[in-house]
Amino acid sequence: MKKVALDPRKCTACRTCELQCSVVHSRSGSIYSAIFESPPSLSRVKVSWTPGLNVPVRCVHCENAPCLLACPVGAIEEDAASGTVQVREEKCIGCFTCLLVCPYGAVRLSFDRKKAHKCDGCRDRLREGLEPACASGCPTKALSFADFDEIAAKKILETAARETAALSQAGAAAPHEPSSLERILEMRKEMANG
């Protein structure tokens, strides 16, 4: 199953993910019209700035979602087909228990501050064979849509590349220690010279 993966080291805080999300969830679906809508369309992803790192915070659609388990009226449910956790706004009573238990801070207040509001995983876009808006618009691929095996394989390659680069730098900075073969050849050279 594919999910949106995050690599905060690549995030430049351009907020394209926020814009894409807001436009896709607007009534018009157009960047030119969405800015004039009232109430405005809210983004379901929020870029948070921390010292030295930018993090696009969004719902990760947990397998045993705390928000789903905590909702007293069953307004949050799992969509098995897409593997996403959905808020059914018509059932939401605005108690915001989901907001309190979300470990990511991905649940927010709606524009009128009466309902829970969170990422829906772009369920409609997935049905059309498209990527979620936040991942499709990310210019640096800090957010990418991929299968778990692809994500793990990519992270392994990136880790190996970082480790290799670090070892190469450490080797270049350290004085050269001759190998056993180099020592033997040096000893033969000295013996030949007498």
Secondary structure as UniProt FT lines:
FT   STRAND          2..6
FT   HELIX           8..10
FT   HELIX           16..24
FT   HELIX           31..34
FT   TURN            35..36
FT   STRAND          46..50
FT   TURN            51..52
FT   STRAND          53..57
FT   TURN            63..64
FT   HELIX           66..70
FT   TURN            72..73
FT   STRAND          76..79
FT   TURN            80..83
FT   STRAND          84..87
FT   TURN            89..91
FT   HELIX           97..101
FT   TURN            103..104
FT   STRAND          108..109
FT   TURN            111..112
FT   STRAND          116..117
FT   TURN            121..122
FT   HELIX           123..127
FT   TURN            128..129
FT   HELIX           133..137
FT   TURN            139..140
FT   STRAND          143..147
FT   HELIX           148..173
FT   HELIX           180..193
//
